[in-house]
């Protein structure tokens, strides 16, 4: 959706402004995994190479989940940093 792609600010700010959904809690689970073939291809590593799998779920009031995403990171050349909130 163009409104999502062209948003200013965070995804959670967009949820609040556009849909009235307030994210009150975020949970991330990090786990070392062997890269599935499609992930290895996307990250430029062989299938089975160690990667970091990050699963994030955002919740609104009443502990209702409103967003889930899964990311994979090749930590051989990068580090994972999570920084939430404004500076």
C-alpha angles and dihedrals in degrees: 000000000000093000090058095045093046097043122132114226131006131341089245092053088052091051090052096045099040103034106016091242115144118202108216101170139022126196122195125190117196122194136168109239142171108256114253112230095258092048092047090052092050093048096041095243130116119266108269095030114136114266135164115250114204120192116187127187122185120204135199129200116317089032091277113159114234102171138021126182136172123207132180123209129195099219094187088090104012139049126218116239124180115194118172127186135023126307 
